[in-house]
Amino acid sequence: KRDRKKAVVSTQSTGEEELQEQVTTLVSEPGVVGAVCLNRQGLVLCKEGNVADSLVYSISLLAKHASSLGDTGPVPVTCVEFNSHKILVKQTEKVVFAVISEAA
């Protein structure tokens, strides 16, 4: 029983490491200043760069509202543009990704 428990913990760590790698890769792209990955309940799984804690809750709500606007097809990518930056939000079956970039 103990070995199974260790295997589950190991698998979860690998999944989180993969998410962290994706977020880190996103932030290394030109113009990207921050990225965050949340679970569907809004809990931060990983984040890099300039992502204010107050923004995380809004990203979670935005993803939920955007998914309720459409049909049963794919969940949309939502873009919110400000003068200084823009935020792209995509919700998948298990997680929500957000990328904060400089305004074009």
FIKOL-916698 format. One record per atom (N, C-alpha, C, O): x, y, z. Coordinates in steps of 0.001 Angstrom, whole numbers, plus 500000, padded with zeros to 6 digits. Layout:
REM residues N
<pt><xx>X</xx><yy>Y</yy><zz>Z</zz></pt>
...
END
This chain:
REM residues 104
<pt><xx>500831</xx><yy>498806</yy><zz>500000</zz></pt>
<pt><xx>500000</xx><yy>500000</yy><zz>500000</zz></pt>
<pt><xx>500869</xx><yy>501249</yy><zz>500000</zz></pt>
<pt><xx>500546</xx><yy>502236</yy><zz>499340</zz></pt>
<pt><xx>501930</xx><yy>501207</yy><zz>500712</zz></pt>
<pt><xx>502804</xx><yy>502373</yy><zz>500818</zz></pt>
<pt><xx>503434</xx><yy>502735</yy><zz>499471</zz></pt>
<pt><xx>503562</xx><yy>503915</yy><zz>499142</zz></pt>
<pt><xx>503826</xx><yy>501721</yy><zz>498690</zz></pt>
<pt><xx>504453</xx><yy>501956</yy><zz>497396</zz></pt>
<pt><xx>503498</xx><yy>502661</yy><zz>496437</zz></pt>
<pt><xx>503909</xx><yy>503549</yy><zz>495690</zz></pt>
<pt><xx>502231</xx><yy>502268</yy><zz>496456</zz></pt>
<pt><xx>501245</xx><yy>502918</yy><zz>495592</zz></pt>
<pt><xx>501114</xx><yy>504386</yy><zz>495929</zz></pt>
<pt><xx>501006</xx><yy>505222</yy><zz>495031</zz></pt>
<pt><xx>501123</xx><yy>504708</yy><zz>497194</zz></pt>
<pt><xx>500995</xx><yy>506096</yy><zz>497630</zz></pt>
<pt><xx>502176</xx><yy>506923</yy><zz>497117</zz></pt>
<pt><xx>501988</xx><yy>508052</yy><zz>496661</zz></pt>
<pt><xx>503375</xx><yy>506380</yy><zz>497186</zz></pt>
<pt><xx>504560</xx><yy>507067</yy><zz>496677</zz></pt>
<pt><xx>504452</xx><yy>507294</yy><zz>495178</zz></pt>
<pt><xx>504836</xx><yy>508353</yy><zz>494682</zz></pt>
<pt><xx>503931</xx><yy>506305</yy><zz>494449</zz></pt>
<pt><xx>503795</xx><yy>506431</yy><zz>492999</zz></pt>
<pt><xx>502822</xx><yy>507553</yy><zz>492640</zz></pt>
<pt><xx>503059</xx><yy>508295</yy><zz>491686</zz></pt>
<pt><xx>501750</xx><yy>507680</yy><zz>493382</zz></pt>
<pt><xx>500774</xx><yy>508733</yy><zz>493122</zz></pt>
<pt><xx>501405</xx><yy>510104</yy><zz>493361</zz></pt>
<pt><xx>501234</xx><yy>511010</yy><zz>492545</zz></pt>
<pt><xx>502117</xx><yy>510265</yy><zz>494445</zz></pt>
<pt><xx>502783</xx><yy>511529</yy><zz>494747</zz></pt>
<pt><xx>503785</xx><yy>511858</yy><zz>493663</zz></pt>
<pt><xx>503871</xx><yy>513008</yy><zz>493231</zz></pt>
<pt><xx>504543</xx><yy>510874</yy><zz>493214</zz></pt>
<pt><xx>505536</xx><yy>511065</yy><zz>492164</zz></pt>
<pt><xx>504873</xx><yy>511514</yy><zz>490870</zz></pt>
<pt><xx>505382</xx><yy>512417</yy><zz>490206</zz></pt>
<pt><xx>503756</xx><yy>510909</yy><zz>490494</zz></pt>
<pt><xx>503041</xx><yy>511276</yy><zz>489278</zz></pt>
<pt><xx>502524</xx><yy>512706</yy><zz>489377</zz></pt>
<pt><xx>502614</xx><yy>513462</yy><zz>488410</zz></pt>
<pt><xx>501988</xx><yy>513085</yy><zz>490525</zz></pt>
<pt><xx>501486</xx><yy>514443</yy><zz>490683</zz></pt>
<pt><xx>502614</xx><yy>515447</yy><zz>490560</zz></pt>
<pt><xx>502438</xx><yy>516495</yy><zz>489939</zz></pt>
<pt><xx>503752</xx><yy>515154</yy><zz>491129</zz></pt>
<pt><xx>504889</xx><yy>516062</yy><zz>491045</zz></pt>
<pt><xx>505323</xx><yy>516238</yy><zz>489600</zz></pt>
<pt><xx>505626</xx><yy>517354</yy><zz>489180</zz></pt>
<pt><xx>505358</xx><yy>515159</yy><zz>488837</zz></pt>
<pt><xx>505749</xx><yy>515234</yy><zz>487432</zz></pt>
<pt><xx>504768</xx><yy>516106</yy><zz>486662</zz></pt>
<pt><xx>505186</xx><yy>516908</yy><zz>485827</zz></pt>
<pt><xx>503482</xx><yy>515968</yy><zz>486924</zz></pt>
<pt><xx>502476</xx><yy>516789</yy><zz>486255</zz></pt>
<pt><xx>502661</xx><yy>518265</yy><zz>486576</zz></pt>
<pt><xx>502567</xx><yy>519116</yy><zz>485692</zz></pt>
<pt><xx>502922</xx><yy>518563</yy><zz>487830</zz></pt>
<pt><xx>503144</xx><yy>519954</yy><zz>488232</zz></pt>
<pt><xx>504430</xx><yy>520494</yy><zz>487628</zz></pt>
<pt><xx>504501</xx><yy>521664</yy><zz>487250</zz></pt>
<pt><xx>505446</xx><yy>519641</yy><zz>487537</zz></pt>
<pt><xx>506702</xx><yy>520065</yy><zz>486926</zz></pt>
<pt><xx>506498</xx><yy>520395</yy><zz>485450</zz></pt>
<pt><xx>507071</xx><yy>521362</yy><zz>484948</zz></pt>
<pt><xx>505690</xx><yy>519603</yy><zz>484752</zz></pt>
<pt><xx>505402</xx><yy>519862</yy><zz>483340</zz></pt>
<pt><xx>504665</xx><yy>521184</yy><zz>483174</zz></pt>
<pt><xx>504975</xx><yy>521960</yy><zz>482270</zz></pt>
<pt><xx>503696</xx><yy>521442</yy><zz>484038</zz></pt>
<pt><xx>502985</xx><yy>522718</yy><zz>483989</zz></pt>
<pt><xx>503941</xx><yy>523878</yy><zz>484233</zz></pt>
<pt><xx>503898</xx><yy>524886</yy><zz>483527</zz></pt>
<pt><xx>504810</xx><yy>523731</yy><zz>485240</zz></pt>
<pt><xx>505775</xx><yy>524781</yy><zz>485539</zz></pt>
<pt><xx>506694</xx><yy>525027</yy><zz>484350</zz></pt>
<pt><xx>507017</xx><yy>526175</yy><zz>484048</zz></pt>
<pt><xx>507120</xx><yy>523962</yy><zz>483670</zz></pt>
<pt><xx>507967</xx><yy>524112</yy><zz>482488</zz></pt>
<pt><xx>507242</xx><yy>524878</yy><zz>481390</zz></pt>
<pt><xx>507834</xx><yy>525742</yy><zz>480741</zz></pt>
<pt><xx>505961</xx><yy>524568</yy><zz>481176</zz></pt>
<pt><xx>505177</xx><yy>525266</yy><zz>480152</zz></pt>
<pt><xx>505043</xx><yy>526747</yy><zz>480487</zz></pt>
<pt><xx>505202</xx><yy>527604</yy><zz>479618</zz></pt>
<pt><xx>504755</xx><yy>527039</yy><zz>481736</zz></pt>
<pt><xx>504599</xx><yy>528431</yy><zz>482169</zz></pt>
<pt><xx>505927</xx><yy>529174</yy><zz>482035</zz></pt>
<pt><xx>505956</xx><yy>530315</yy><zz>481574</zz></pt>
<pt><xx>507010</xx><yy>528540</yy><zz>482429</zz></pt>
<pt><xx>508330</xx><yy>529156</yy><zz>482314</zz></pt>
<pt><xx>508672</xx><yy>529419</yy><zz>480847</zz></pt>
<pt><xx>509221</xx><yy>530469</yy><zz>480516</zz></pt>
<pt><xx>508352</xx><yy>528475</yy><zz>479978</zz></pt>
<pt><xx>508593</xx><yy>528644</yy><zz>478540</zz></pt>
<pt><xx>507776</xx><yy>529802</yy><zz>477985</zz></pt>
<pt><xx>508282</xx><yy>530593</yy><zz>477189</zz></pt>
<pt><xx>506522</xx><yy>529908</yy><zz>478396</zz></pt>
<pt><xx>505679</xx><yy>531014</yy><zz>477935</zz></pt>
<pt><xx>506271</xx><yy>532367</yy><zz>478314</zz></pt>
<pt><xx>506297</xx><yy>533290</yy><zz>477500</zz></pt>
<pt><xx>506741</xx><yy>532478</yy><zz>479542</zz></pt>
<pt><xx>507270</xx><yy>533756</yy><zz>480028</zz></pt>
<pt><xx>508570</xx><yy>534131</yy><zz>479297</zz></pt>
<pt><xx>508931</xx><yy>535306</yy><zz>479236</zz></pt>
<pt><xx>509256</xx><yy>533150</yy><zz>478755</zz></pt>
<pt><xx>510493</xx><yy>533448</yy><zz>478031</zz></pt>
<pt><xx>510236</xx><yy>533980</yy><zz>476621</zz></pt>
<pt><xx>511168</xx><yy>534431</yy><zz>475955</zz></pt>
<pt><xx>508990</xx><yy>533934</yy><zz>476162</zz></pt>
<pt><xx>508649</xx><yy>534444</yy><zz>474829</zz></pt>
<pt><xx>508710</xx><yy>535972</yy><zz>474818</zz></pt>
<pt><xx>508396</xx><yy>536608</yy><zz>475825</zz></pt>
<pt><xx>509110</xx><yy>536567</yy><zz>473692</zz></pt>
<pt><xx>509170</xx><yy>538034</yy><zz>473603</zz></pt>
<pt><xx>507804</xx><yy>538675</yy><zz>473880</zz></pt>
<pt><xx>506785</xx><yy>538230</yy><zz>473352</zz></pt>
<pt><xx>507793</xx><yy>539694</yy><zz>474690</zz></pt>
<pt><xx>506570</xx><yy>540434</yy><zz>474987</zz></pt>
<pt><xx>505731</xx><yy>539871</yy><zz>476119</zz></pt>
<pt><xx>504819</xx><yy>540542</yy><zz>476602</zz></pt>
<pt><xx>506022</xx><yy>538647</yy><zz>476551</zz></pt>
<pt><xx>505252</xx><yy>538025</yy><zz>477632</zz></pt>
<pt><xx>505872</xx><yy>538429</yy><zz>478965</zz></pt>
<pt><xx>507071</xx><yy>538257</yy><zz>479183</zz></pt>
<pt><xx>505038</xx><yy>538967</yy><zz>479852</zz></pt>
<pt><xx>505544</xx><yy>539423</yy><zz>481152</zz></pt>
<pt><xx>505132</xx><yy>538520</yy><zz>482305</zz></pt>
<pt><xx>505690</xx><yy>538627</yy><zz>483396</zz></pt>
<pt><xx>504163</xx><yy>537630</yy><zz>482086</zz></pt>
<pt><xx>503730</xx><yy>536738</yy><zz>483143</zz></pt>
<pt><xx>502811</xx><yy>535653</yy><zz>482625</zz></pt>
<pt><xx>502198</xx><yy>535796</yy><zz>481567</zz></pt>
<pt><xx>502716</xx><yy>534567</yy><zz>483375</zz></pt>
<pt><xx>501822</xx><yy>533461</yy><zz>483038</zz></pt>
<pt><xx>501437</xx><yy>532758</yy><zz>484328</zz></pt>
<pt><xx>502208</xx><yy>532706</yy><zz>485287</zz></pt>
<pt><xx>500232</xx><yy>532221</yy><zz>484326</zz></pt>
<pt><xx>499746</xx><yy>531518</yy><zz>485513</zz></pt>
<pt><xx>498903</xx><yy>530330</yy><zz>485066</zz></pt>
<pt><xx>498236</xx><yy>530377</yy><zz>484033</zz></pt>
<pt><xx>498945</xx><yy>529266</yy><zz>485862</zz></pt>
<pt><xx>498128</xx><yy>528092</yy><zz>485631</zz></pt>
<pt><xx>497335</xx><yy>527827</yy><zz>486906</zz></pt>
<pt><xx>497900</xx><yy>527738</yy><zz>487997</zz></pt>
<pt><xx>496024</xx><yy>527704</yy><zz>486753</zz></pt>
<pt><xx>495116</xx><yy>527480</yy><zz>487885</zz></pt>
<pt><xx>494376</xx><yy>526170</yy><zz>487690</zz></pt>
<pt><xx>494238</xx><yy>525691</yy><zz>486565</zz></pt>
<pt><xx>493899</xx><yy>525588</yy><zz>488787</zz></pt>
<pt><xx>492972</xx><yy>524485</yy><zz>488613</zz></pt>
<pt><xx>491580</xx><yy>525081</yy><zz>488384</zz></pt>
<pt><xx>491418</xx><yy>526299</yy><zz>488450</zz></pt>
<pt><xx>490596</xx><yy>524258</yy><zz>488121</zz></pt>
<pt><xx>489257</xx><yy>524759</yy><zz>487786</zz></pt>
<pt><xx>488594</xx><yy>525482</yy><zz>488962</zz></pt>
<pt><xx>487624</xx><yy>526213</yy><zz>488760</zz></pt>
<pt><xx>489097</xx><yy>525292</yy><zz>490185</zz></pt>
<pt><xx>488549</xx><yy>525980</yy><zz>491355</zz></pt>
<pt><xx>489265</xx><yy>527301</yy><zz>491625</zz></pt>
<pt><xx>488898</xx><yy>528021</yy><zz>492554</zz></pt>
<pt><xx>490279</xx><yy>527630</yy><zz>490827</zz></pt>
<pt><xx>490977</xx><yy>528899</yy><zz>490992</zz></pt>
<pt><xx>492237</xx><yy>528837</yy><zz>491837</zz></pt>
<pt><xx>492833</xx><yy>529876</yy><zz>492123</zz></pt>
<pt><xx>492658</xx><yy>527647</yy><zz>492244</zz></pt>
<pt><xx>493878</xx><yy>527488</yy><zz>493028</zz></pt>
<pt><xx>495090</xx><yy>527577</yy><zz>492096</zz></pt>
<pt><xx>495127</xx><yy>526915</yy><zz>491059</zz></pt>
<pt><xx>496070</xx><yy>528385</yy><zz>492462</zz></pt>
<pt><xx>497263</xx><yy>528543</yy><zz>491637</zz></pt>
<pt><xx>498093</xx><yy>527264</yy><zz>491683</zz></pt>
<pt><xx>498483</xx><yy>526796</yy><zz>492752</zz></pt>
<pt><xx>498353</xx><yy>526709</yy><zz>490503</zz></pt>
<pt><xx>499218</xx><yy>525538</yy><zz>490401</zz></pt>
<pt><xx>500655</xx><yy>525974</yy><zz>490162</zz></pt>
<pt><xx>501586</xx><yy>525367</yy><zz>490692</zz></pt>
<pt><xx>500842</xx><yy>527019</yy><zz>489370</zz></pt>
<pt><xx>502163</xx><yy>527595</yy><zz>489147</zz></pt>
<pt><xx>502004</xx><yy>528961</yy><zz>488486</zz></pt>
<pt><xx>501015</xx><yy>529224</yy><zz>487802</zz></pt>
<pt><xx>502992</xx><yy>529822</yy><zz>488701</zz></pt>
<pt><xx>502991</xx><yy>531117</yy><zz>488041</zz></pt>
<pt><xx>504417</xx><yy>531620</yy><zz>487923</zz></pt>
<pt><xx>505289</xx><yy>531264</yy><zz>488715</zz></pt>
<pt><xx>504634</xx><yy>532452</yy><zz>486921</zz></pt>
<pt><xx>505950</xx><yy>533023</yy><zz>486639</zz></pt>
<pt><xx>505750</xx><yy>534464</yy><zz>486210</zz></pt>
<pt><xx>504725</xx><yy>534820</yy><zz>485628</zz></pt>
<pt><xx>506727</xx><yy>535271</yy><zz>486500</zz></pt>
<pt><xx>506710</xx><yy>536646</yy><zz>486016</zz></pt>
<pt><xx>505777</xx><yy>537542</yy><zz>486797</zz></pt>
<pt><xx>505502</xx><yy>537315</yy><zz>487975</zz></pt>
<pt><xx>505299</xx><yy>538562</yy><zz>486118</zz></pt>
<pt><xx>504498</xx><yy>539611</yy><zz>486742</zz></pt>
<pt><xx>503004</xx><yy>539260</yy><zz>486699</zz></pt>
<pt><xx>502293</xx><yy>539640</yy><zz>485769</zz></pt>
<pt><xx>502548</xx><yy>538539</yy><zz>487711</zz></pt>
<pt><xx>501137</xx><yy>538170</yy><zz>487836</zz></pt>
<pt><xx>500699</xx><yy>538550</yy><zz>489246</zz></pt>
<pt><xx>501051</xx><yy>537876</yy><zz>490214</zz></pt>
<pt><xx>499940</xx><yy>539622</yy><zz>489358</zz></pt>
<pt><xx>499478</xx><yy>540081</yy><zz>490668</zz></pt>
<pt><xx>498510</xx><yy>539060</yy><zz>491268</zz></pt>
<pt><xx>497683</xx><yy>538486</yy><zz>490559</zz></pt>
<pt><xx>498621</xx><yy>538841</yy><zz>492567</zz></pt>
<pt><xx>497724</xx><yy>537908</yy><zz>493244</zz></pt>
<pt><xx>496261</xx><yy>538308</yy><zz>493068</zz></pt>
<pt><xx>495386</xx><yy>537448</yy><zz>492961</zz></pt>
<pt><xx>496000</xx><yy>539606</yy><zz>493038</zz></pt>
<pt><xx>494616</xx><yy>540076</yy><zz>492865</zz></pt>
<pt><xx>494061</xx><yy>539735</yy><zz>491484</zz></pt>
<pt><xx>492845</xx><yy>539670</yy><zz>491303</zz></pt>
<pt><xx>494940</xx><yy>539519</yy><zz>490514</zz></pt>
<pt><xx>494513</xx><yy>539194</yy><zz>489159</zz></pt>
<pt><xx>494073</xx><yy>537739</yy><zz>489027</zz></pt>
<pt><xx>493245</xx><yy>537415</yy><zz>488176</zz></pt>
<pt><xx>494615</xx><yy>536875</yy><zz>489854</zz></pt>
<pt><xx>494353</xx><yy>535437</yy><zz>489759</zz></pt>
<pt><xx>492859</xx><yy>535137</yy><zz>489905</zz></pt>
<pt><xx>492309</xx><yy>534360</yy><zz>489125</zz></pt>
<pt><xx>492206</xx><yy>535736</yy><zz>490880</zz></pt>
<pt><xx>490772</xx><yy>535499</yy><zz>491093</zz></pt>
<pt><xx>489970</xx><yy>535946</yy><zz>489876</zz></pt>
<pt><xx>489043</xx><yy>535255</yy><zz>489453</zz></pt>
<pt><xx>490320</xx><yy>537088</yy><zz>489320</zz></pt>
<pt><xx>489613</xx><yy>537602</yy><zz>488146</zz></pt>
<pt><xx>489798</xx><yy>536687</yy><zz>486940</zz></pt>
<pt><xx>488866</xx><yy>536493</yy><zz>486159</zz></pt>
<pt><xx>490984</xx><yy>536131</yy><zz>486787</zz></pt>
<pt><xx>491249</xx><yy>535200</yy><zz>485682</zz></pt>
<pt><xx>490357</xx><yy>533969</yy><zz>485816</zz></pt>
<pt><xx>489779</xx><yy>533509</yy><zz>484832</zz></pt>
<pt><xx>490247</xx><yy>533447</yy><zz>487010</zz></pt>
<pt><xx>489409</xx><yy>532279</yy><zz>487259</zz></pt>
<pt><xx>487949</xx><yy>532571</yy><zz>486892</zz></pt>
<pt><xx>487305</xx><yy>531777</yy><zz>486206</zz></pt>
<pt><xx>487441</xx><yy>533703</yy><zz>487348</zz></pt>
<pt><xx>486056</xx><yy>534082</yy><zz>487028</zz></pt>
<pt><xx>485854</xx><yy>534309</yy><zz>485537</zz></pt>
<pt><xx>484839</xx><yy>533896</yy><zz>484976</zz></pt>
<pt><xx>486807</xx><yy>534957</yy><zz>484898</zz></pt>
<pt><xx>486717</xx><yy>535231</yy><zz>483464</zz></pt>
<pt><xx>486626</xx><yy>533923</yy><zz>482681</zz></pt>
<pt><xx>485816</xx><yy>533811</yy><zz>481760</zz></pt>
<pt><xx>487433</xx><yy>532950</yy><zz>483028</zz></pt>
<pt><xx>487404</xx><yy>531657</yy><zz>482341</zz></pt>
<pt><xx>486049</xx><yy>530977</yy><zz>482514</zz></pt>
<pt><xx>485506</xx><yy>530427</yy><zz>481555</zz></pt>
<pt><xx>485505</xx><yy>531011</yy><zz>483712</zz></pt>
<pt><xx>484203</xx><yy>530391</yy><zz>483962</zz></pt>
<pt><xx>483104</xx><yy>531073</yy><zz>483161</zz></pt>
<pt><xx>482264</xx><yy>530404</yy><zz>482559</zz></pt>
<pt><xx>483107</xx><yy>532403</yy><zz>483150</zz></pt>
<pt><xx>482080</xx><yy>533140</yy><zz>482413</zz></pt>
<pt><xx>482216</xx><yy>532955</yy><zz>480913</zz></pt>
<pt><xx>481210</xx><yy>532818</yy><zz>480217</zz></pt>
<pt><xx>483428</xx><yy>532947</yy><zz>480405</zz></pt>
<pt><xx>483645</xx><yy>532765</yy><zz>478971</zz></pt>
<pt><xx>483151</xx><yy>531402</yy><zz>478511</zz></pt>
<pt><xx>482576</xx><yy>531284</yy><zz>477429</zz></pt>
<pt><xx>483369</xx><yy>530379</yy><zz>479315</zz></pt>
<pt><xx>482932</xx><yy>529038</yy><zz>478924</zz></pt>
<pt><xx>481411</xx><yy>528923</yy><zz>478922</zz></pt>
<pt><xx>480860</xx><yy>528075</yy><zz>478221</zz></pt>
<pt><xx>480732</xx><yy>529755</yy><zz>479690</zz></pt>
<pt><xx>479268</xx><yy>529685</yy><zz>479736</zz></pt>
<pt><xx>478606</xx><yy>530466</yy><zz>478599</zz></pt>
<pt><xx>477397</xx><yy>530350</yy><zz>478398</zz></pt>
<pt><xx>479367</xx><yy>531244</yy><zz>477867</zz></pt>
<pt><xx>478806</xx><yy>532058</yy><zz>476785</zz></pt>
<pt><xx>478537</xx><yy>531289</yy><zz>475501</zz></pt>
<pt><xx>477638</xx><yy>531644</yy><zz>474738</zz></pt>
<pt><xx>479309</xx><yy>530241</yy><zz>475260</zz></pt>
<pt><xx>479221</xx><yy>529537</yy><zz>473984</zz></pt>
<pt><xx>478409</xx><yy>528268</yy><zz>474047</zz></pt>
<pt><xx>477787</xx><yy>527929</yy><zz>475054</zz></pt>
<pt><xx>478446</xx><yy>527576</yy><zz>472907</zz></pt>
<pt><xx>477791</xx><yy>526279</yy><zz>472795</zz></pt>
<pt><xx>478613</xx><yy>525226</yy><zz>473517</zz></pt>
<pt><xx>479485</xx><yy>525540</yy><zz>474327</zz></pt>
<pt><xx>478321</xx><yy>523988</yy><zz>473212</zz></pt>
<pt><xx>479054</xx><yy>522901</yy><zz>473841</zz></pt>
<pt><xx>480368</xx><yy>522605</yy><zz>473131</zz></pt>
<pt><xx>481040</xx><yy>521629</yy><zz>473465</zz></pt>
<pt><xx>480744</xx><yy>523421</yy><zz>472167</zz></pt>
<pt><xx>481991</xx><yy>523231</yy><zz>471426</zz></pt>
<pt><xx>483192</xx><yy>523576</yy><zz>472270</zz></pt>
<pt><xx>483105</xx><yy>523661</yy><zz>473495</zz></pt>
<pt><xx>484325</xx><yy>523777</yy><zz>471602</zz></pt>
<pt><xx>485550</xx><yy>524083</yy><zz>472344</zz></pt>
<pt><xx>485437</xx><yy>525382</yy><zz>473135</zz></pt>
<pt><xx>484765</xx><yy>526325</yy><zz>472719</zz></pt>
<pt><xx>486100</xx><yy>525408</yy><zz>474269</zz></pt>
<pt><xx>486087</xx><yy>526599</yy><zz>475122</zz></pt>
<pt><xx>486920</xx><yy>527680</yy><zz>474438</zz></pt>
<pt><xx>488010</xx><yy>527398</yy><zz>473940</zz></pt>
<pt><xx>486424</xx><yy>528895</yy><zz>474410</zz></pt>
<pt><xx>487147</xx><yy>529953</yy><zz>473700</zz></pt>
<pt><xx>488394</xx><yy>530441</yy><zz>474437</zz></pt>
<pt><xx>488541</xx><yy>530262</yy><zz>475647</zz></pt>
<pt><xx>489273</xx><yy>531054</yy><zz>473674</zz></pt>
<pt><xx>490369</xx><yy>531812</yy><zz>474262</zz></pt>
<pt><xx>489819</xx><yy>533218</yy><zz>474448</zz></pt>
<pt><xx>489293</xx><yy>533811</yy><zz>473506</zz></pt>
<pt><xx>489936</xx><yy>533747</yy><zz>475645</zz></pt>
<pt><xx>489427</xx><yy>535069</yy><zz>475953</zz></pt>
<pt><xx>490594</xx><yy>536042</yy><zz>476019</zz></pt>
<pt><xx>491627</xx><yy>535755</yy><zz>476622</zz></pt>
<pt><xx>490413</xx><yy>537200</yy><zz>475387</zz></pt>
<pt><xx>491458</xx><yy>538221</yy><zz>475399</zz></pt>
<pt><xx>490886</xx><yy>539505</yy><zz>475983</zz></pt>
<pt><xx>489855</xx><yy>540003</yy><zz>475530</zz></pt>
<pt><xx>491565</xx><yy>540033</yy><zz>476990</zz></pt>
<pt><xx>491187</xx><yy>541315</yy><zz>477576</zz></pt>
<pt><xx>492367</xx><yy>542250</yy><zz>477344</zz></pt>
<pt><xx>493488</xx><yy>541968</yy><zz>477766</zz></pt>
<pt><xx>492101</xx><yy>543372</yy><zz>476664</zz></pt>
<pt><xx>493181</xx><yy>544301</yy><zz>476331</zz></pt>
<pt><xx>493063</xx><yy>545595</yy><zz>477128</zz></pt>
<pt><xx>491986</xx><yy>546177</yy><zz>477253</zz></pt>
<pt><xx>494194</xx><yy>546024</yy><zz>477658</zz></pt>
<pt><xx>494323</xx><yy>547292</yy><zz>478358</zz></pt>
<pt><xx>495321</xx><yy>548142</yy><zz>477578</zz></pt>
<pt><xx>495921</xx><yy>547664</yy><zz>476616</zz></pt>
<pt><xx>495504</xx><yy>549387</yy><zz>477981</zz></pt>
<pt><xx>496480</xx><yy>550238</yy><zz>477299</zz></pt>
<pt><xx>497893</xx><yy>549689</yy><zz>477412</zz></pt>
<pt><xx>498667</xx><yy>549764</yy><zz>476457</zz></pt>
<pt><xx>498234</xx><yy>549139</yy><zz>478563</zz></pt>
<pt><xx>499610</xx><yy>548718</yy><zz>478801</zz></pt>
<pt><xx>499861</xx><yy>547224</yy><zz>478592</zz></pt>
<pt><xx>501003</xx><yy>546823</yy><zz>478368</zz></pt>
<pt><xx>498821</xx><yy>546398</yy><zz>478662</zz></pt>
<pt><xx>499013</xx><yy>544959</yy><zz>478530</zz></pt>
<pt><xx>497729</xx><yy>544271</yy><zz>478100</zz></pt>
<pt><xx>496655</xx><yy>544873</yy><zz>478089</zz></pt>
<pt><xx>497859</xx><yy>542998</yy><zz>477747</zz></pt>
<pt><xx>496671</xx><yy>542197</yy><zz>477459</zz></pt>
<pt><xx>496804</xx><yy>540841</yy><zz>478139</zz></pt>
<pt><xx>497903</xx><yy>540364</yy><zz>478421</zz></pt>
<pt><xx>495656</xx><yy>540245</yy><zz>478389</zz></pt>
<pt><xx>495601</xx><yy>538962</yy><zz>479090</zz></pt>
<pt><xx>494839</xx><yy>537975</yy><zz>478208</zz></pt>
<pt><xx>493702</xx><yy>538232</yy><zz>477814</zz></pt>
<pt><xx>495473</xx><yy>536852</yy><zz>477906</zz></pt>
<pt><xx>494826</xx><yy>535769</yy><zz>477177</zz></pt>
<pt><xx>494514</xx><yy>534667</yy><zz>478173</zz></pt>
<pt><xx>495377</xx><yy>534269</yy><zz>478955</zz></pt>
<pt><xx>493275</xx><yy>534169</yy><zz>478148</zz></pt>
<pt><xx>492847</xx><yy>533136</yy><zz>479102</zz></pt>
<pt><xx>492247</xx><yy>531968</yy><zz>478334</zz></pt>
<pt><xx>491394</xx><yy>532157</yy><zz>477468</zz></pt>
<pt><xx>492693</xx><yy>530771</yy><zz>478653</zz></pt>
<pt><xx>492176</xx><yy>529549</yy><zz>478031</zz></pt>
<pt><xx>491905</xx><yy>528530</yy><zz>479118</zz></pt>
<pt><xx>492783</xx><yy>528230</yy><zz>479927</zz></pt>
<pt><xx>490698</xx><yy>527998</yy><zz>479139</zz></pt>
<pt><xx>490337</xx><yy>526961</yy><zz>480102</zz></pt>
<pt><xx>490311</xx><yy>525627</yy><zz>479380</zz></pt>
<pt><xx>489720</xx><yy>525512</yy><zz>478307</zz></pt>
<pt><xx>490944</xx><yy>524625</yy><zz>479958</zz></pt>
<pt><xx>490876</xx><yy>523271</yy><zz>479419</zz></pt>
<pt><xx>490002</xx><yy>522447</yy><zz>480353</zz></pt>
<pt><xx>489354</xx><yy>522983</yy><zz>481252</zz></pt>
<pt><xx>489993</xx><yy>521161</yy><zz>480132</zz></pt>
<pt><xx>489165</xx><yy>520288</yy><zz>480963</zz></pt>
<pt><xx>489551</xx><yy>520349</yy><zz>482438</zz></pt>
<pt><xx>488692</xx><yy>520247</yy><zz>483314</zz></pt>
<pt><xx>490865</xx><yy>520516</yy><zz>482714</zz></pt>
<pt><xx>491335</xx><yy>520461</yy><zz>484095</zz></pt>
<pt><xx>491950</xx><yy>521754</yy><zz>484604</zz></pt>
<pt><xx>491932</xx><yy>522002</yy><zz>485810</zz></pt>
<pt><xx>492494</xx><yy>522586</yy><zz>483724</zz></pt>
<pt><xx>493224</xx><yy>523767</yy><zz>484174</zz></pt>
<pt><xx>492846</xx><yy>525014</yy><zz>483368</zz></pt>
<pt><xx>492239</xx><yy>524940</yy><zz>482299</zz></pt>
<pt><xx>493231</xx><yy>526147</yy><zz>483927</zz></pt>
<pt><xx>493062</xx><yy>527443</yy><zz>483266</zz></pt>
<pt><xx>494456</xx><yy>528041</yy><zz>483098</zz></pt>
<pt><xx>495217</xx><yy>528150</yy><zz>484060</zz></pt>
<pt><xx>494778</xx><yy>528426</yy><zz>481868</zz></pt>
<pt><xx>496046</xx><yy>529088</yy><zz>481578</zz></pt>
<pt><xx>495773</xx><yy>530540</yy><zz>481290</zz></pt>
<pt><xx>494787</xx><yy>530866</yy><zz>480629</zz></pt>
<pt><xx>496627</xx><yy>531420</yy><zz>481773</zz></pt>
<pt><xx>496541</xx><yy>532845</yy><zz>481436</zz></pt>
<pt><xx>497940</xx><yy>533345</yy><zz>481127</zz></pt>
<pt><xx>498908</xx><yy>533005</yy><zz>481807</zz></pt>
<pt><xx>498023</xx><yy>534154</yy><zz>480093</zz></pt>
<pt><xx>499299</xx><yy>534745</yy><zz>479679</zz></pt>
<pt><xx>499106</xx><yy>536257</yy><zz>479664</zz></pt>
<pt><xx>498164</xx><yy>536761</yy><zz>479052</zz></pt>
<pt><xx>499992</xx><yy>536974</yy><zz>480333</zz></pt>
<pt><xx>499948</xx><yy>538428</yy><zz>480374</zz></pt>
<pt><xx>501091</xx><yy>538924</yy><zz>479496</zz></pt>
<pt><xx>502248</xx><yy>538552</yy><zz>479692</zz></pt>
<pt><xx>500748</xx><yy>539773</yy><zz>478524</zz></pt>
<pt><xx>501771</xx><yy>540263</yy><zz>477613</zz></pt>
<pt><xx>501646</xx><yy>541768</yy><zz>477454</zz></pt>
<pt><xx>500629</xx><yy>542375</yy><zz>477790</zz></pt>
<pt><xx>502720</xx><yy>542347</yy><zz>476930</zz></pt>
<pt><xx>502719</xx><yy>543784</yy><zz>476662</zz></pt>
<pt><xx>501703</xx><yy>544075</yy><zz>475564</zz></pt>
<pt><xx>501484</xx><yy>543242</yy><zz>474684</zz></pt>
<pt><xx>501089</xx><yy>545242</yy><zz>475610</zz></pt>
<pt><xx>500151</xx><yy>545632</yy><zz>474554</zz></pt>
<pt><xx>500924</xx><yy>545819</yy><zz>473262</zz></pt>
<pt><xx>502070</xx><yy>546266</yy><zz>473263</zz></pt>
<pt><xx>500284</xx><yy>545473</yy><zz>472170</zz></pt>
<pt><xx>500939</xx><yy>545595</yy><zz>470858</zz></pt>
<pt><xx>501032</xx><yy>547023</yy><zz>470391</zz></pt>
<pt><xx>501556</xx><yy>547286</yy><zz>469308</zz></pt>
END
